[in-house]
């Protein structure tokens, strides 16, 4: 029997279960590219429930325990005395989320002698040292695109919130004020602006599709250029590098994976090439931006606003400078964990586990590392020497 160690974020401060705003969520059968949503044999939860926190348990407890497996769920993941560190050495499977990642560094993988499967509930496995996982023969899997539309919608929301100066204006209303001049002195129309995405994979392309009706001029940069038909459909202008695109855009939204070539891609050099008063949104990974260069760009006015929900480390310390830098629209890492997204990535986690325990193949699009090498989505996302180190 297996020991399954699952790291999830904390329960609501008001207790679990919460009072839900809606009674149900729409049923989605396919993603925009035609891929079917997760299809496990069975689920032990109601879609729309809060599943990503400790008490939600991704709806897995009865399934795993009925099979005789040991299931440990915790939010305590950092430091030598954490529950995660203590339980890791004899864990067979580790489940984590991008929002509250259990960092599987080479050092931790070396301690986990029995570990065979590292499973990400959601998109993004850069919290796992993939090279160490390859050497140790560990399979790494995630539910590709399960919460991609959640992230795309969040990014578009943040773009509009920054450009229209929504958050400061809401605060004025909340505090009893009514000075319209204070609200509109930093408010612009998105219409007519040049908007670009870094990467145009599933999430980046979803953002571009949602922005087209705003009558903006769309740009993108990506390691793999999109088909001509998509460029023509959306009116996309391709740029070979982010630096080249930065020079012509008023707004940039980042949707690239984190690997050595993208780490600190948006540093002072690139930020200073952007148009003065531009906006930057990052719902990908924090380390794609240089933390202190972002702060300085906002303080100088080179950036008119920065929004995102990705931090390093996660959770971010209370004194992280992005919490109180000027003109920011930061949130905790929640873009991909809407209740709609949770239903899909919890079902995807169940699907992968069913395949694992029944010795059936895991979907190719879910695989990052398999049989001692990059596989599936992992092979498409990373090149030789590009695999993240799980820091």
C-alpha positions in Angstrom: 0.0 0.0 0.0 1.2 3.5 -0.7 1.7 6.5 1.5 0.3 9.6 -0.2 1.5 13.0 1.2 -0.6 15.9 0.1 0.3 19.6 0.7 -2.6 22.1 0.4 -3.3 25.6 1.5 -4.9 26.5 4.8 -8.7 26.4 5.4 -10.7 29.7 5.3 -10.2 31.9 8.4 -13.9 31.7 9.1 -13.9 27.9 9.1 -14.7 25.0 6.7 -16.9 24.5 4.9 -17.6 28.0 3.8 -20.9 29.5 2.7 -20.9 29.3 -1.0 -22.1 32.2 -3.2 -23.6 29.9 -5.9 -25.2 26.5 -5.7 -23.5 25.0 -8.8 -20.9 25.7 -11.5 -21.3 25.3 -15.3 -20.4 21.9 -16.6 -17.5 22.0 -19.1 -16.7 18.9 -21.2 -13.9 20.2 -23.4 -11.3 22.9 -23.4 -11.1 25.4 -26.3 -8.4 23.3 -28.1 -10.6 20.2 -28.0 -8.9 18.4 -25.1 -11.4 16.7 -22.8 -11.6 17.8 -19.2 -10.4 15.2 -16.6 -12.5 12.1 -16.7 -11.9 9.9 -13.6 -14.1 6.8 -13.1 -15.7 8.5 -10.1 -15.4 11.6 -7.9 -16.3 11.9 -4.2 -17.1 15.6 -4.2 -19.6 18.1 -5.6 -18.2 20.4 -8.3 -18.1 23.9 -6.8 -17.0 22.8 -3.3 -13.8 24.2 -1.8 -11.4 21.3 -2.5 -7.9 23.0 -2.6 -7.5 23.6 1.1 -6.6 21.1 3.9 -10.1 20.1 4.8 -11.1 19.9 1.2 -8.4 17.2 0.6 -9.0 17.4 -3.2 -11.9 15.0 -2.5 -9.5 12.1 -2.3 -9.7 10.7 1.3 -12.4 8.1 0.9 -11.0 6.9 -2.5 -7.5 6.4 -1.2 -8.3 5.0 2.2 -10.9 2.5 0.7 -7.9 1.2 -1.3 -5.9 0.8 1.9 -3.5 3.7 1.2 -2.3 6.1 3.9 -3.3 9.7 3.1 -1.7 12.6 5.0 -2.8 16.2 4.2 -1.0 19.2 5.6 -0.3 22.9 4.9 2.9 22.7 7.0 5.6 22.5 4.4 8.7 24.6 5.3 11.6 23.9 7.5 13.2 20.7 9.0 10.4 20.3 11.6 7.5 20.7 9.2 5.0 17.9 8.7 6.1 17.7 5.1 9.8 17.2 5.9 9.0 14.6 8.6 6.6 12.6 6.4 8.5 12.8 3.1 11.2 10.1 3.6 8.8 7.2 3.3 6.2 8.8 1.0 5.4 7.0 -2.2 3.4 9.9 -3.8 3.6 13.7 -3.2 0.7 15.9 -4.3 1.1 19.7 -4.3 -0.3 22.8 -5.8 1.3 25.7 -7.6 -0.5 28.1 -5.2 1.1 26.5 -2.0 4.0 24.6 -3.5 5.8 21.8 -1.6 9.3 22.6 -3.1 10.8 19.3 -4.1 14.5 20.3 -4.3 17.3 17.9 -5.1 18.0 17.7 -1.4 14.5 16.8 -0.5 14.3 14.2 -3.4 17.5 12.6 -2.1 15.7 12.1 1.3 12.6 10.6 -0.3 13.9 7.2 -1.1 10.5 5.7 -1.8 9.1 8.6 -3.9 7.8 7.5 -7.3 5.2 10.1 -8.3 5.2 13.9 -7.8 1.8 15.1 -8.8 0.9 18.8 -9.3 -2.8 19.6 -8.7 -3.0 22.3 -11.4 -0.6 23.7 -14.0 3.2 24.2 -13.4 5.7 21.8 -11.9 8.6 24.2 -11.6 8.6 23.6 -7.8 10.0 20.2 -8.6 13.7 19.8 -9.5 13.0 17.9 -12.7 16.6 16.9 -13.3 16.7 15.3 -9.8 13.4 13.6 -10.5 14.7 12.2 -13.8 17.8 10.8 -12.0 15.7 9.3 -9.2 13.2 7.7 -11.6 10.3 9.7 -10.3 7.3 10.4 -12.6 6.1 14.0 -12.5 2.6 14.8 -13.7 0.2 17.7 -13.7 -3.3 18.4 -15.0 -2.4 20.5 -18.1 -5.0 23.2 -18.9 -7.3 22.2 -16.0 -7.2 25.7 -14.6 -5.8 27.6 -17.6 -9.0 29.6 -18.3 -9.1 30.6 -14.7 -5.7 32.2 -15.1 -6.5 33.8 -18.4 -9.7 35.4 -17.0 -7.7 36.6 -14.0 -5.0 38.2 -16.2 -7.6 40.1 -18.3 -9.3 41.3 -15.1 -5.9 42.6 -13.8 -5.1 44.4 -17.0 -8.4 46.2 -16.9 -8.1 46.9 -13.2 -4.7 48.5 -13.7 -5.5 50.5 -16.8 -8.9 51.8 -15.5 -7.4 52.5 -12.0 -10.1 50.3 -10.5 -8.6 49.3 -7.1 -7.8 52.9 -5.8 -11.2 54.1 -7.0 -13.0 51.3 -5.2 -11.0 52.2 -2.1 -12.2 55.8 -2.3 -15.8 54.6 -2.5 -15.3 52.1 0.3 -13.8 54.8 2.6 -16.7 57.2 2.0 -15.1 59.5 -0.5 -16.3 60.8 -3.9 -13.4 62.7 -5.5 -13.9 61.7 -9.1 -10.7 63.5 -10.2 -8.7 61.3 -7.9 -10.2 58.3 -9.5 -9.8 59.3 -13.1 -6.4 60.9 -12.9 -4.8 57.5 -13.6 -7.6 56.0 -15.6 -7.4 55.2 -19.3 -9.2 53.2 -22.0 -7.6 49.9 -23.0 -9.0 50.5 -26.5 -6.3 51.3 -29.1 -3.4 50.2 -26.8 -0.8 47.7 -27.9 -1.0 44.6 -25.7 1.4 41.7 -25.8 1.8 38.3 -24.2 5.0 36.5 -23.3 4.2 33.0 -24.6 1.1 32.1 -26.6 0.5 28.6 -25.4 -2.9 27.6 -24.1 -3.2 30.3 -21.5 -1.4 33.1 -23.5 -3.6 32.3 -26.5 -6.8 32.4 -24.3 -5.8 35.8 -23.1 -5.2 37.1 -26.6 -8.6 35.7 -27.7 -10.3 37.5 -24.8 -8.6 40.8 -25.5 -9.4 41.0 -29.2 -12.9 42.4 -28.7 -11.4 45.3 -26.8 -10.1 46.7 -30.2 -6.5 46.6 -29.1 -3.4 45.8 -31.2 -2.2 42.4 -30.2 1.4 41.2 -30.1 3.2 38.1 -28.8 6.6 36.5 -28.4 7.1 32.8 -28.0 9.7 30.1 -28.5 7.3 28.4 -30.9 5.6 30.7 -33.4 1.8 30.2 -33.7 0.3 29.0 -37.0 -0.3 31.7 -39.6 -4.1 31.0 -39.4 -4.1 32.0 -35.7 -2.0 35.1 -36.3 -4.4 36.2 -39.1 -7.5 35.4 -37.1 -6.5 37.5 -34.1 -4.4 40.1 -35.9 -1.2 39.1 -34.0 2.2 40.6 -34.5 5.0 38.2 -33.7 8.3 39.3 -32.0 11.4 37.2 -31.8 12.2 38.4 -28.3 10.4 39.8 -25.3 12.9 42.7 -25.4 11.8 43.5 -29.0 8.1 43.3 -28.0 8.6 45.5 -24.9 9.5 48.5 -27.1 6.1 48.7 -28.8 3.6 47.6 -26.1 1.6 49.5 -23.5 0.6 46.4 -21.7 2.4 43.0 -21.4 1.0 39.9 -19.8 3.4 37.0 -18.9 2.4 33.4 -19.5 5.7 31.6 -19.9 7.0 28.7 -17.8 10.0 29.4 -15.5 13.3 28.0 -16.7 16.8 29.5 -16.9 16.1 31.5 -20.1 13.0 33.2 -18.6 14.4 33.7 -15.0 14.6 37.5 -14.4 13.7 38.0 -18.1 12.0 41.3 -17.0 14.9 43.1 -15.5 15.8 46.8 -15.5 17.1 46.5 -19.1 13.9 45.2 -20.5 11.6 47.3 -18.3 13.4 50.4 -19.4 12.7 49.5 -23.0 9.0 49.5 -22.4 7.0 52.6 -23.1 7.0 55.0 -20.2 3.9 54.3 -18.1 3.3 50.8 -19.3 1.6 48.0 -17.4 2.9 44.6 -16.6 0.8 41.6 -15.5 2.4 38.4 -14.3 0.3 35.3 -13.5 3.0 32.9 -14.6 5.9 32.7 -12.1 7.4 35.5 -10.0 11.0 34.8 -10.8 10.4 35.7 -14.5 10.6 39.3 -13.1 13.4 40.8 -11.1 11.8 41.6 -7.8 13.7 44.8 -7.0 13.7 46.1 -10.5 9.9 45.9 -10.6 9.7 48.0 -7.4 12.1 50.6 -8.9 10.2 50.8 -12.2 7.0 51.6 -10.3 8.7 54.1 -8.1 10.2 56.0 -11.0 7.0 55.8 -13.1 8.5 53.7 -15.9 5.8 51.2 -15.0 2.3 52.7 -14.4 1.2 49.5 -12.7 2.2 45.9 -11.9 -0.3 43.2 -11.1 0.0 39.5 -10.5 -0.6 36.7 -8.1 2.7 34.9 -8.3 5.4 35.5 -5.7 8.7 34.0 -4.6 8.8 32.3 -2.3 5.2 31.2 -1.8 3.7 32.1 0.6 5.4 35.5 0.4 6.8 36.9 3.7 4.9 39.7 5.3 7.7 42.2 4.4 7.8 41.3 0.7 8.2 44.6 -1.2 5.5 43.7 -3.7 2.9 43.9 -0.9 3.2 47.7 -0.6 5.0 49.0 -3.7 3.1 51.8 -5.5 0.4 51.1 -8.1 0.3 47.4 -7.6 -2.6 45.0 -8.0 -1.1 42.0 -6.3 -3.2 39.1 -4.9 -2.2 35.9 -3.2 -1.6 33.1 -5.8 -5.3 32.4 -6.5 -5.8 33.0 -10.2 -5.9 29.2 -11.0 -7.8 28.1 -7.9 -11.3 29.3 -8.6 -14.0 26.9 -7.4 -14.5 26.0 -11.1 -10.8 25.3 -11.6 -10.6 23.3 -8.4 -13.3 20.9 -9.6 -11.2 20.2 -12.7 -7.8 19.9 -11.1 -9.2 17.7 -8.3 -10.9 15.5 -10.9 -7.6 15.4 -12.8 -5.6 14.4 -9.7 -8.1 11.6 -9.2 -7.7 10.5 -12.8 -3.9 10.4 -12.6 -4.1 8.4 -9.4 -6.6 5.9 -10.8 -4.2 5.4 -13.8 -1.2 5.0 -11.5 -2.8 2.5 -9.1 -4.4 0.5 -12.0 -1.1 0.5 -14.1 -2.8 2.3 -16.9 -1.0 5.0 -19.0 -1.3 8.6 -17.7 -2.4 11.0 -20.4 0.5 12.2 -22.4 -0.5 15.8 -22.0 -0.4 15.4 -18.2 3.2 14.0 -18.2 6.2 16.2 -17.3 8.8 13.5 -16.5 8.4 9.8 -17.2 10.8 6.9 -17.7 13.8 8.9 -16.8 13.3 11.8 -19.2 11.2 14.8 -20.0 7.9 13.6 -21.5 4.6 14.9 -22.8 4.0 18.5 -21.9 7.4 18.6 -20.2 9.2 17.7 -23.4 7.3 20.5 -25.2 7.9 23.1 -22.5 11.5 22.6 -21.7 14.6 22.0 -23.8 17.9 20.4 -22.8 19.3 22.1 -19.7 16.2 24.1 -19.1 14.4 22.0 -16.5 13.6 24.0 -13.3 15.3 23.2 -10.1 12.4 23.2 -7.7 13.7 26.1 -5.7 
